[in-house]
Amino acid sequence: MNKVFLVVALVLTVGIVSAQNPLAQGQNQINAGLGFSSWGVPVYVGFDHGISNDISLGGEISYNSYTENYGNKDYKHSIIGFSGNGNYHFNRVLNIPSDWDFYAGLNVGFYVWSSPKEYNGSNSSGLGLGGQLGGRYYLTDKLGVNLEFGGGNAFSGGKLGISYKM
């Protein structure tokens, strides 16, 4: 009787713990959406991979185009970003339901800033380091909406988009 109880308790515990990690170990998800920053409205597409039940690693490509008035002349700029991120997901630790996903992490990327040759302002390409704090709500088992705040990269304000688990 004790063995049956132990097996049932173990199965329920594993099921509950797995249900509280929206992006499980080995699972992938695609993210896409719009950013908000002082340099216009960037668009992004990203990918996350669960390396454990609490940690994910991912990559992202972003594009932003905006016009700036400098010296009584309008200049069109564009930014293309390639970045990687790592996030810790708090669901298991905080006992958050599986349809929610709260995370925080760090990112590093390279941003190619393109401006007209005659522009004398201070836009330059380079390495960007930053952090993010975000959350998702899964509308279904696979589709969710996400909101993320962060700094130190092309999305100095944050991002709003969708997530799809594969």
DRENLUMKOL-558208 format. One line per 5 residues: number of its first residue (from 0); their letters; for each residue x, y, z of N, C-alpha, C, O. Coordinates in Angstrom, 2 decimals, always signed. Example, Ala and Ser with C-alpha at 12.3 -4.5 7.8 and 13.67 -1.06 7.14 Angstrom:
<atoms>
0 = AS = +13.19:-5.69:+7.80:+12.30:-4.50:+7.80:+13.20:-3.30:+7.80:+14.24:-3.32:+8.46 | +12.85:-2.25:+7.08:+13.67:-1.06:+7.14:+12.90:+0.03:+7.87:+13.41:+1.14:+8.04
</atoms>
This chain:
<atoms>
0 = MNKVF = +0.82:-1.19:+0.00:+0.00:+0.00:+0.00:+0.86:+1.25:+0.00:+0.57:+2.20:-0.73 | +1.93:+1.27:+0.82:+2.82:+2.43:+0.86:+3.51:+2.65:-0.47:+3.74:+3.80:-0.87 | +3.86:+1.57:-1.17:+4.52:+1.70:-2.48:+3.57:+2.31:-3.51:+3.98:+3.15:-4.31 | +2.31:+1.90:-3.50:+1.32:+2.45:-4.42:+1.12:+3.94:-4.14:+1.09:+4.75:-5.06 | +1.00:+4.29:-2.86:+0.84:+5.70:-2.48:+2.05:+6.52:-2.93:+1.90:+7.62:-3.44
5 = LVVAL = +3.25:+5.97:-2.73:+4.48:+6.66:-3.12:+4.56:+6.87:-4.64:+4.94:+7.95:-5.09 | +4.19:+5.86:-5.41:+4.21:+5.98:-6.87:+3.19:+7.02:-7.32:+3.51:+7.86:-8.17 | +1.97:+6.99:-6.79:+0.94:+7.96:-7.15:+1.39:+9.37:-6.78:+1.23:+10.30:-7.58 | +1.95:+9.55:-5.60:+2.43:+10.87:-5.17:+3.55:+11.36:-6.07:+3.59:+12.55:-6.41 | +4.45:+10.48:-6.47:+5.55:+10.86:-7.36:+5.03:+11.28:-8.73:+5.48:+12.29:-9.28
10 = VLTVG = +4.11:+10.53:-9.29:+3.53:+10.86:-10.60:+2.82:+12.20:-10.54:+2.98:+13.03:-11.44 | +2.03:+12.44:-9.50:+1.33:+13.73:-9.36:+2.32:+14.87:-9.19:+2.12:+15.94:-9.78 | +3.37:+14.69:-8.42:+4.37:+15.74:-8.22:+5.07:+16.08:-9.52:+5.23:+17.25:-9.85 | +5.49:+15.07:-10.27:+6.15:+15.31:-11.56:+5.20:+16.02:-12.51:+5.60:+16.94:-13.23 | +3.93:+15.60:-12.53:+2.94:+16.25:-13.40:+2.71:+17.70:-13.05:+2.61:+18.55:-13.93
15 = IVSAQ = +2.64:+17.99:-11.74:+2.42:+19.37:-11.30:+3.63:+20.22:-11.61:+3.48:+21.34:-12.11 | +4.83:+19.74:-11.32:+6.05:+20.51:-11.58:+6.20:+20.76:-13.08:+6.56:+21.87:-13.47 | +5.93:+19.77:-13.91:+6.05:+19.97:-15.35:+5.02:+20.98:-15.84:+5.31:+21.77:-16.74 | +3.83:+20.97:-15.27:+2.78:+21.88:-15.71:+3.11:+23.33:-15.35:+2.55:+24.25:-15.94 | +4.01:+23.54:-14.39:+4.31:+24.90:-13.97:+5.50:+25.50:-14.71:+5.98:+26.57:-14.34
20 = NPLAQ = +5.97:+24.85:-15.72:+7.09:+25.37:-16.52:+6.62:+25.50:-17.96:+6.66:+24.52:-18.70 | +6.19:+26.69:-18.38:+5.63:+26.86:-19.71:+6.55:+26.43:-20.85:+6.06:+25.91:-21.86 | +7.85:+26.63:-20.73:+8.79:+26.17:-21.75:+9.66:+25.10:-21.11:+10.65:+25.40:-20.46 | +9.27:+23.86:-21.31:+9.94:+22.73:-20.66:+11.31:+22.47:-21.28:+11.61:+22.96:-22.36 | +12.11:+21.70:-20.58:+13.43:+21.32:-21.07:+13.30:+20.65:-22.44:+12.51:+19.72:-22.60
25 = GQNQI = +14.07:+21.12:-23.41:+14.04:+20.59:-24.76:+12.97:+21.17:-25.67:+12.96:+20.88:-26.86 | +12.08:+21.98:-25.13:+11.00:+22.57:-25.93:+11.46:+23.88:-26.57:+12.30:+24.59:-26.00 | +10.92:+24.20:-27.74:+11.26:+25.42:-28.47:+10.04:+26.30:-28.64:+8.90:+25.84:-28.62 | +10.31:+27.58:-28.81:+9.23:+28.52:-29.07:+9.73:+29.65:-29.95:+10.90:+30.05:-29.88 | +8.83:+30.17:-30.80:+9.12:+31.30:-31.68:+8.39:+32.51:-31.12:+7.24:+32.40:-30.67
30 = NAGLG = +9.05:+33.67:-31.14:+8.47:+34.92:-30.67:+8.54:+35.95:-31.80:+9.50:+35.95:-32.58 | +7.56:+36.81:-31.89:+7.56:+37.87:-32.89:+6.71:+39.02:-32.39:+5.75:+38.82:-31.65 | +7.06:+40.23:-32.82:+6.25:+41.37:-32.41:+6.90:+42.70:-32.69:+7.78:+42.81:-33.54 | +6.45:+43.71:-31.95:+6.90:+45.08:-32.09:+7.59:+45.53:-30.81:+7.24:+45.10:-29.71 | +8.56:+46.40:-30.97:+9.23:+46.98:-29.82:+8.82:+48.42:-29.63:+8.17:+49.01:-30.49
35 = FSSWG = +9.19:+48.98:-28.51:+8.99:+50.41:-28.30:+10.28:+50.98:-27.75:+10.85:+50.47:-26.78 | +10.74:+52.05:-28.40:+12.00:+52.68:-28.01:+11.95:+54.15:-28.41:+11.00:+54.59:-29.07 | +12.95:+54.88:-28.03:+13.02:+56.28:-28.41:+13.45:+56.43:-29.87:+13.48:+57.55:-30.39 | +13.79:+55.34:-30.55:+14.20:+55.35:-31.95:+13.15:+54.72:-32.85:+13.52:+54.06:-33.82 | +11.89:+54.90:-32.59:+10.86:+54.38:-33.47:+10.27:+53.07:-32.97:+10.34:+52.76:-31.78
40 = VPVYV = +9.69:+52.32:-33.91:+9.01:+51.06:-33.58:+9.72:+49.90:-34.26:+9.48:+49.64:-35.44 | +10.59:+49.20:-33.54:+11.29:+48.06:-34.14:+10.38:+46.83:-34.26:+9.38:+46.71:-33.54 | +10.73:+45.93:-35.18:+10.08:+44.62:-35.29:+11.13:+43.56:-34.97:+12.32:+43.77:-35.18 | +10.67:+42.43:-34.45:+11.61:+41.38:-34.09:+11.03:+40.00:-34.31:+9.81:+39.82:-34.31 | +11.93:+39.03:-34.49:+11.60:+37.61:-34.54:+12.65:+36.91:-33.70:+13.84:+37.17:-33.86
45 = GFDHG = +12.22:+36.03:-32.81:+13.16:+35.35:-31.93:+12.82:+33.89:-31.73:+11.76:+33.41:-32.15 | +13.73:+33.20:-31.09:+13.62:+31.77:-30.85:+14.12:+31.48:-29.43:+15.17:+31.99:-29.04 | +13.39:+30.68:-28.67:+13.81:+30.27:-27.32:+13.86:+28.76:-27.25:+13.05:+28.06:-27.87 | +14.82:+28.25:-26.47:+14.96:+26.81:-26.26:+15.10:+26.57:-24.76:+15.94:+27.18:-24.11 | +14.27:+25.68:-24.21:+14.35:+25.34:-22.80:+15.52:+24.42:-22.53:+15.51:+23.27:-22.98
50 = ISNDI = +16.54:+24.90:-21.81:+17.68:+24.03:-21.50:+17.50:+23.33:-20.16:+18.19:+22.35:-19.88 | +16.59:+23.82:-19.35:+16.15:+23.14:-18.13:+14.73:+23.62:-17.88:+14.20:+24.42:-18.64 | +14.10:+23.12:-16.82:+12.73:+23.54:-16.55:+12.61:+24.98:-16.08:+11.51:+25.52:-16.02 | +13.74:+25.63:-15.76:+13.69:+27.01:-15.29:+14.51:+27.97:-16.14:+14.41:+29.18:-15.94 | +15.31:+27.48:-17.07:+16.23:+28.33:-17.82:+16.04:+28.12:-19.31:+15.92:+26.99:-19.79
55 = SLGGE = +16.02:+29.23:-20.05:+15.94:+29.16:-21.51:+17.05:+30.02:-22.11:+17.48:+31.01:-21.53 | +17.49:+29.60:-23.29:+18.44:+30.38:-24.09:+17.78:+30.67:-25.41:+17.00:+29.86:-25.92 | +18.08:+31.83:-25.99:+17.44:+32.18:-27.24:+18.24:+33.14:-28.08:+19.29:+33.63:-27.66 | +17.73:+33.40:-29.26:+18.32:+34.35:-30.18:+17.24:+35.19:-30.81:+16.06:+34.85:-30.78 | +17.66:+36.32:-31.37:+16.68:+37.26:-31.92:+17.30:+38.08:-33.04:+18.49:+38.42:-33.00
60 = ISYNS = +16.49:+38.39:-34.02:+16.85:+39.32:-35.10:+15.84:+40.45:-35.05:+14.64:+40.22:-34.93 | +16.34:+41.69:-35.14:+15.44:+42.84:-35.07:+15.78:+43.85:-36.16:+16.91:+43.89:-36.66 | +14.80:+44.65:-36.51:+14.99:+45.71:-37.50:+14.21:+46.94:-37.05:+13.08:+46.84:-36.56 | +14.84:+48.09:-37.22:+14.21:+49.34:-36.84:+14.61:+50.40:-37.87:+15.76:+50.46:-38.29 | +13.67:+51.22:-38.26:+13.93:+52.32:-39.18:+13.22:+53.56:-38.62:+12.06:+53.49:-38.21
65 = YTENY = +13.92:+54.67:-38.61:+13.31:+55.90:-38.11:+13.95:+57.10:-38.79:+15.03:+57.01:-39.37 | +13.25:+58.24:-38.71:+13.73:+59.50:-39.30:+14.02:+60.48:-38.17:+13.24:+60.61:-37.23 | +15.15:+61.16:-38.29:+15.56:+62.13:-37.29:+15.82:+63.47:-37.96:+16.43:+63.53:-39.03 | +15.35:+64.54:-37.34:+15.66:+65.87:-37.83:+16.90:+66.36:-37.10:+16.91:+66.50:-35.87 | +17.95:+66.62:-37.86:+19.24:+67.03:-37.29:+19.78:+68.16:-38.15:+20.02:+67.98:-39.35
70 = GNKDY = +19.99:+69.31:-37.56:+20.49:+70.46:-38.33:+19.55:+70.92:-39.41:+19.98:+71.27:-40.50 | +18.23:+70.93:-39.11:+17.19:+71.34:-40.05:+17.09:+70.46:-41.29:+16.63:+70.91:-42.34 | +17.53:+69.22:-41.17:+17.41:+68.27:-42.28:+16.97:+66.92:-41.71:+17.39:+66.54:-40.62 | +16.13:+66.21:-42.47:+15.68:+64.88:-42.05:+16.64:+63.81:-42.54:+17.05:+63.81:-43.70 | +17.00:+62.91:-41.64:+17.88:+61.79:-41.97:+17.18:+60.49:-41.60:+16.62:+60.35:-40.51
75 = KHSII = +17.22:+59.53:-42.52:+16.62:+58.22:-42.27:+17.70:+57.26:-41.79:+18.74:+57.11:-42.44 | +17.45:+56.61:-40.65:+18.39:+55.67:-40.06:+17.75:+54.28:-40.01:+16.53:+54.16:-40.02 | +18.57:+53.25:-39.95:+18.06:+51.90:-39.72:+19.02:+51.16:-38.79:+20.22:+51.43:-38.76 | +18.46:+50.24:-38.03:+19.23:+49.42:-37.09:+18.83:+47.97:-37.32:+17.65:+47.62:-37.28 | +19.82:+47.12:-37.56:+19.61:+45.68:-37.63:+20.35:+45.07:-36.45:+21.53:+45.34:-36.25
80 = GFSGN = +19.65:+44.26:-35.67:+20.26:+43.67:-34.48:+20.24:+42.16:-34.50:+19.28:+41.54:-34.96 | +21.31:+41.57:-33.99:+21.43:+40.13:-33.80:+21.80:+39.93:-32.33:+22.85:+40.41:-31.89 | +20.97:+39.24:-31.58:+21.26:+39.12:-30.15:+20.93:+37.73:-29.63:+20.17:+36.97:-30.23 | +21.53:+37.42:-28.50:+21.26:+36.19:-27.78:+20.81:+36.55:-26.38:+21.18:+37.60:-25.85 | +20.01:+35.68:-25.76:+19.53:+35.96:-24.41:+19.47:+34.70:-23.57:+19.38:+33.59:-24.10
85 = GNYHF = +19.52:+34.89:-22.29:+19.30:+33.82:-21.33:+18.31:+34.30:-20.31:+18.41:+35.43:-19.82 | +17.33:+33.46:-19.98:+16.28:+33.86:-19.03:+16.07:+32.80:-17.96:+16.18:+31.60:-18.21 | +15.78:+33.27:-16.76:+15.35:+32.40:-15.68:+13.84:+32.56:-15.54:+13.34:+33.68:-15.43 | +13.11:+31.45:-15.55:+11.65:+31.46:-15.46:+11.24:+31.13:-14.03:+11.66:+30.11:-13.48 | +10.42:+31.98:-13.43:+10.09:+31.91:-12.00:+8.89:+31.04:-11.67:+8.51:+30.96:-10.50
90 = NRVLN = +8.27:+30.39:-12.64:+7.02:+29.67:-12.40:+7.12:+28.60:-11.32:+6.27:+28.54:-10.43 | +8.12:+27.76:-11.39:+8.24:+26.66:-10.42:+8.53:+27.21:-9.02:+7.91:+26.78:-8.05 | +9.46:+28.13:-8.92:+9.87:+28.68:-7.63:+8.73:+29.43:-6.95:+8.55:+29.33:-5.74 | +7.95:+30.19:-7.73:+6.86:+30.99:-7.17:+5.50:+30.31:-7.26:+4.48:+30.90:-6.88 | +5.47:+29.06:-7.77:+4.23:+28.29:-7.89:+3.18:+29.04:-8.72:+2.03:+29.17:-8.31
95 = IPSDW = +3.60:+29.53:-9.89:+2.73:+30.29:-10.79:+2.04:+29.31:-11.75:+2.70:+28.39:-12.24 | +0.76:+29.48:-12.03:+0.04:+28.58:-12.95:+0.71:+28.53:-14.33:+1.35:+29.48:-14.76 | +0.54:+27.39:-15.02:+1.25:+27.14:-16.28:+0.81:+28.02:-17.44:+1.53:+28.12:-18.43 | -0.35:+28.68:-17.35:-0.74:+29.55:-18.45:-0.04:+30.91:-18.37:-0.20:+31.74:-19.26 | +0.73:+31.14:-17.31:+1.55:+32.34:-17.16:+3.02:+31.95:-17.20:+3.38:+30.82:-16.86
100 = DFYAG = +3.86:+32.87:-17.62:+5.32:+32.66:-17.63:+5.97:+33.99:-17.27:+5.89:+34.95:-18.03 | +6.63:+34.04:-16.11:+7.34:+35.25:-15.69:+8.83:+34.94:-15.68:+9.26:+33.92:-15.15 | +9.63:+35.84:-16.27:+11.06:+35.58:-16.43:+11.86:+36.87:-16.34:+11.33:+37.97:-16.46 | +13.15:+36.70:-16.12:+14.11:+37.80:-16.15:+15.42:+37.24:-16.66:+15.72:+36.05:-16.47 | +16.22:+38.09:-17.31:+17.48:+37.59:-17.84:+18.36:+38.67:-18.40:+18.12:+39.87:-18.22
105 = LNVGF = +19.40:+38.21:-19.10:+20.39:+39.09:-19.71:+20.45:+38.83:-21.20:+20.11:+37.75:-21.68 | +20.90:+39.85:-21.95:+21.06:+39.70:-23.39:+22.35:+40.37:-23.84:+22.85:+41.30:-23.20 | +22.87:+39.89:-24.94:+24.04:+40.48:-25.58:+23.81:+40.41:-27.09:+23.31:+39.41:-27.61 | +24.17:+41.49:-27.77:+23.93:+41.50:-29.21:+24.84:+42.46:-29.94:+25.56:+43.26:-29.33 | +24.80:+42.35:-31.26:+25.54:+43.27:-32.11:+24.52:+43.99:-32.97:+23.65:+43.36:-33.58
110 = YVWSS = +24.65:+45.31:-33.03:+23.68:+46.14:-33.74:+24.39:+46.92:-34.83:+25.37:+47.62:-34.56 | +23.88:+46.82:-36.05:+24.43:+47.53:-37.20:+23.56:+48.75:-37.43:+22.40:+48.63:-37.84 | +24.11:+49.92:-37.16:+23.40:+51.18:-37.26:+23.79:+51.84:-38.57:+24.97:+52.12:-38.79 | +22.82:+52.08:-39.43:+23.09:+52.65:-40.75:+22.46:+54.04:-40.86:+21.26:+54.22:-40.64 | +23.30:+55.02:-41.20:+22.84:+56.40:-41.38:+23.40:+56.93:-42.70:+24.39:+56.40:-43.20
115 = PKEYN = +22.79:+57.97:-43.27:+23.32:+58.56:-44.50:+24.74:+59.08:-44.29:+25.11:+59.49:-43.19 | +25.54:+59.07:-45.35:+26.94:+59.52:-45.26:+27.07:+60.96:-44.80:+28.03:+61.29:-44.09 | +26.15:+61.80:-45.18:+26.24:+63.22:-44.82:+25.78:+63.51:-43.39:+25.87:+64.65:-42.93 | +25.29:+62.49:-42.68:+24.85:+62.66:-41.29:+26.07:+62.76:-40.38:+26.96:+61.90:-40.45 | +26.13:+63.79:-39.53:+27.27:+64.00:-38.63:+26.92:+63.73:-37.17:+27.67:+64.11:-36.28
120 = GSNSS = +25.79:+63.09:-36.92:+25.37:+62.80:-35.55:+26.14:+61.63:-34.96:+27.14:+61.18:-35.51 | +25.66:+61.14:-33.83:+26.41:+60.12:-33.10:+25.71:+58.77:-33.06:+25.41:+58.27:-31.98 | +25.45:+58.17:-34.20:+24.91:+56.81:-34.26:+26.03:+55.87:-34.69:+26.73:+56.15:-35.66 | +26.21:+54.78:-33.98:+27.28:+53.87:-34.36:+26.87:+52.43:-34.10:+26.05:+52.15:-33.23 | +27.45:+51.52:-34.86:+27.24:+50.10:-34.67:+28.04:+49.63:-33.48:+28.98:+50.30:-33.05
125 = GLGLG = +27.67:+48.48:-32.94:+28.46:+47.94:-31.85:+27.75:+46.92:-31.02:+26.64:+46.48:-31.32 | +28.42:+46.56:-29.95:+27.93:+45.56:-29.02:+26.94:+46.18:-28.05:+27.14:+47.29:-27.57 | +25.87:+45.47:-27.78:+24.88:+45.93:-26.81:+24.70:+44.90:-25.72:+24.53:+43.71:-26.01 | +24.73:+45.33:-24.48:+24.50:+44.46:-23.32:+23.28:+44.97:-22.58:+23.11:+46.18:-22.42 | +22.44:+44.08:-22.12:+21.25:+44.54:-21.42:+20.58:+43.46:-20.60:+21.06:+42.33:-20.52
130 = GQLGG = +19.49:+43.84:-20.01:+18.69:+42.93:-19.21:+17.23:+43.06:-19.59:+16.82:+44.06:-20.19 | +16.45:+42.07:-19.23:+15.02:+42.11:-19.52:+14.24:+41.48:-18.39:+14.73:+40.62:-17.65 | +12.99:+41.93:-18.28:+12.02:+41.40:-17.33:+10.72:+41.28:-18.10:+10.25:+42.25:-18.68 | +10.13:+40.10:-18.11:+8.95:+39.94:-18.93:+7.99:+38.90:-18.43:+8.23:+38.19:-17.45 | +6.88:+38.83:-19.15:+5.86:+37.85:-18.84:+5.06:+37.47:-20.08:+4.97:+38.24:-21.03
135 = RYYLT = +4.50:+36.28:-20.03:+3.65:+35.78:-21.11:+2.37:+35.24:-20.51:+2.33:+34.78:-19.37 | +1.31:+35.32:-21.30:+0.08:+34.63:-20.97:-0.26:+33.75:-22.15:-0.41:+34.24:-23.27 | -0.39:+32.45:-21.91:-0.70:+31.50:-22.98:-2.20:+31.39:-23.13:-2.91:+30.97:-22.22 | -2.67:+31.78:-24.31:-4.10:+31.72:-24.63:-4.53:+30.28:-24.86:-5.65:+29.90:-24.54 | -3.62:+29.46:-25.43:-3.83:+28.03:-25.64:-2.55:+27.32:-25.16:-1.65:+27.96:-24.62
140 = DKLGV = -2.48:+26.02:-25.36:-1.28:+25.29:-24.98:-0.05:+25.73:-25.76:+1.07:+25.56:-25.30 | -0.26:+26.31:-26.95:+0.86:+26.68:-27.82:+1.01:+28.17:-28.08:+2.12:+28.63:-28.33 | -0.06:+28.94:-28.02:-0.03:+30.35:-28.42:-0.17:+31.26:-27.21:-1.06:+31.09:-26.38 | +0.74:+32.25:-27.13:+0.69:+33.20:-26.03:+1.00:+34.61:-26.47:+1.49:+34.83:-27.58 | +0.72:+35.56:-25.62:+1.09:+36.96:-25.83:+2.15:+37.32:-24.79:+2.10:+36.84:-23.66
145 = NLEFG = +3.11:+38.16:-25.19:+4.17:+38.50:-24.26:+4.41:+40.00:-24.20:+4.19:+40.73:-25.16 | +4.88:+40.44:-23.03:+5.26:+41.82:-22.78:+6.59:+41.77:-22.03:+6.73:+41.07:-21.03 | +7.55:+42.53:-22.54:+8.88:+42.52:-21.95:+9.42:+43.94:-21.83:+9.25:+44.74:-22.75 | +10.06:+44.23:-20.71:+10.71:+45.52:-20.50:+12.20:+45.27:-20.37:+12.63:+44.27:-19.80 | +12.99:+46.19:-20.91:+14.43:+45.99:-20.82:+15.19:+47.20:-21.26:+14.62:+48.22:-21.64
150 = GGNAF = +16.50:+47.07:-21.21:+17.37:+48.17:-21.61:+18.72:+47.65:-22.04:+19.07:+46.49:-21.83 | +19.48:+48.57:-22.64:+20.83:+48.22:-23.06:+20.91:+47.64:-24.45:+21.98:+47.19:-24.86 | +19.81:+47.62:-25.19:+19.83:+47.09:-26.55:+18.95:+47.97:-27.43:+18.56:+49.07:-27.03 | +18.64:+47.50:-28.64:+17.85:+48.31:-29.58:+16.41:+48.52:-29.08:+15.71:+49.40:-29.57 | +15.98:+47.72:-28.10:+14.66:+47.88:-27.52:+14.81:+48.49:-26.14:+14.54:+47.83:-25.13
155 = SGGKL = +15.23:+49.73:-26.08:+15.50:+50.34:-24.77:+14.23:+50.49:-23.93:+14.32:+50.74:-22.73 | +13.07:+50.35:-24.54:+11.83:+50.42:-23.78:+11.24:+49.06:-23.49:+10.93:+48.74:-22.35 | +11.09:+48.25:-24.53:+10.52:+46.93:-24.35:+9.93:+46.39:-25.62:+10.16:+46.92:-26.71 | +9.15:+45.29:-25.48:+8.57:+44.59:-26.62:+7.19:+44.07:-26.26:+6.89:+43.77:-25.10 | +6.36:+43.97:-27.28:+5.02:+43.38:-27.17:+4.85:+42.46:-28.36:+5.08:+42.87:-29.50
160 = GISYK = +4.45:+41.20:-28.11:+4.32:+40.29:-29.24:+3.60:+39.01:-28.90:+2.88:+38.91:-27.91 | +3.81:+38.03:-29.76:+3.21:+36.70:-29.59:+4.32:+35.66:-29.46:+5.44:+35.86:-29.91 | +3.97:+34.55:-28.84:+4.88:+33.42:-28.68:+4.13:+32.17:-29.13:+2.95:+31.99:-28.84 | +4.86:+31.29:-29.85:+4.25:+30.04:-30.31:+5.19:+28.88:-29.98:+6.32:+28.84:-30.46 | +4.71:+27.94:-29.15:+5.48:+26.76:-28.80:+5.41:+25.74:-29.92:+4.35:+25.48:-30.48
165 = M = +6.57:+25.17:-30.23:+6.61:+24.16:-31.29:+6.66:+22.77:-30.67:+6.71:+21.77:-31.39
</atoms>
